[in-house]
Amino acid sequence: MAILSVKGVNKRFGGLQALGDVNLDVEENTCHAIIGPNGAGKSTLLNVLVGKLIPDSGSVVFDGQSVLGRKPHQINQMGISRVFQTPEIFGDLTVIENMLIPCFAKRDGSFRMHAIESVRDEGDMIAKAESMLDEVNMLDKTDMLASSMSRGDKRRLEMAMCLVQEPRLLLLDEPTAGMARADTENTIQLLKDIRTSRGITMAIIEHDMNVVFSLAERITVLAQGTPLVEDTPDNIKGHPKVREAYLGEAQV
Amino acid sequence: MTDQTTQTPVSTPARAKPAKGGFLGLTSNDSTLLMIIFGLLIFAPFILNPFPEGSAMAQFNAGYPDLMQRFVIFGIFAIGFNILFGLTGYLSFGHAAFLGVGSYAAIWSMKLVTLNVIPAIIMAIIVAGAFSWVVGKISLRRSGIYFSILTLAFAQMSYALAYSVLTPITGGETGLQIKNTDNPLFGSLNPGEIGRANFFGLEMGNSYMLEIGNWVFTFNLGYYIAAVAMLVAFYLSIRIFRSPFGIMLRAVKSNQQRMNYTGLEPKRYTLWAFVISGMFAGLAGGLMVAMDTQVGPERMFWTASGEVVIMTILGGAGTLMGPVLGAGFIKYLENIVSKINKDILHQWFAFLPDGFEDLMVTLVYPFVGKGWHLTMGILFMLVVIFLPGGLVEGGKRIAGLFTRKKTADKES
């Protein structure tokens, strides 16, 4: 069953048709990659999914409910978490505090006036945060200031912050963009581990073909705002239309 | 801010031993901090009066009720301001408006209901809280400099209105005082008697003088009521800093985008920080009226809003002690350094040969008396440039030097 279903979505910016009649189904418990050349509309589509942009027409249904018109924080509370191109974390806070925030958000909703309670008394939340940090091998960095970590660690932390919320769908926006080779490999491994251990549904936007083909189970190719083809990675590799639109310039 | 006091100590059974020795739900460090404030407040009449009466240094004594009350009231004001500015980073330039509104609410409570200060202070907190909710709701539609400008506009508007069209409520230019025509609902005043603020019958002005040798120490009821209020305010501020809500406020400062995509509403958290700090300002305004039963619109002038910003930054924004230190520092300069005149300077430098004496007086004079603003300005610049963490950071660096020396001694 499709957990996320995009139907007939159109989005125009002035004279530019950024998305034209996009149809896309993300099946539960798969990793679905969306690829395409620059300007294909990948980021626009992602911004529609998280509530940052509202499409001109069409529908986006997540788990039986429309996400259109909802704000980003409401969409997150529905169970969609997002990982950004450059890691978005709370740089002025320690790693454990970074982890506690999504824990509180998951338990208390989008706002709660817990101003007198002490964080130290939140034993359950701290334990949950620490076990998640353990899972991404960051338990030794608990009291570090988040901004003082390496890019790769920031990415891990951001991932952990999303995962600790146990999202139904994890959206990844070029998670390895601008990363060194070793960090890219680490990130791929991390994502693979998460896929197998948690069976989490992922939708990933990516430029790096290496990342796409080692993770994705379904691939949608976007070109000029329209899905060109959707298939398994093996079939995509050899697809003549895809080669023409996109892969012709890249070595696969 | 990488300052230790802003970070929530999270101790977990797995890694660290739970903090011991604390009370009232605080860690031992925070309890110590609270005890220090408690001690300072209780013994302020002694601490601030170190010089005997009639001595050359007596003008440095600050232990008289009027000034001690001001220390404490502005301390509360700055503690509250710091909850907004120190944690969320939203710089309000109109907090004096909440102090003023609180003052007006308090004096009306005294004029109409009762001369007891407690209901007046409670009224001040409620009215200031409600007003700050409205101002915050509108101002928080923008952030950064635009937010600051909006709050400034609101405060100046309140000031101008209090002066003009709101005269029936605010008394306009003359302000409001308790008059012999006021007859509060609860109270037994003789006709024509001017009511005095009291705490369940005890008058605010009540003082006990303790004379030891040449020293005179004054224990004033009004001061101690304000001191209790500040102790409570400081305690609440610690609790807020260490709470999940406090983490959220620091998250607002750090990354609102991430908050949104984590399912949180940064604006709502900021609004409540704004309201809480507005209520602290209202408490300060109410206490001002309790100590001295009169209000004028100049209390809401923009320089008053600027003063609390300077206090907080000077002491150390985002730290617990900073605002208290900053408020104390500035009020001391304003009230003590400003009183030093040429004659006093001549007395000080009398031991020097005549020419040198005049030279020294000429050199020092611009920085004292009416020139105290210059001293404060220079001090503020030095702190902002060399100690971005404020006086608290300065204290830590000095403490750091000593501990380093100690460890070096041990090693050698």
Interface residues (C-beta under 8 A of the other chain):
Chain A: V50 K71 P72 H73 Q74 N76 Q77 S81 R82 F84 E88 I89 F90 G91 D92 L93 T94 I96 E97 L100 I101 P102 F104 A105 K106 D108 G109 S110 F111 R112 M113 H114 A115 I116 E117 S118 V119 R120 D121 E122 G123 I126 A127 E130 T142 L145 M161 Q165
Chain B: M1 T2 Q7 T8 P9 V10 S11 T12 P13 A14 R15 P18 A19 G25 T27 L236 R239 I240 R242 S243 P244 F245 G246 I247 M248 R250 A251 K253 S254 N255 Q257 R258 M259 N260 Y261 T262 G263 L264 E265 R268 Y269 W272 I276
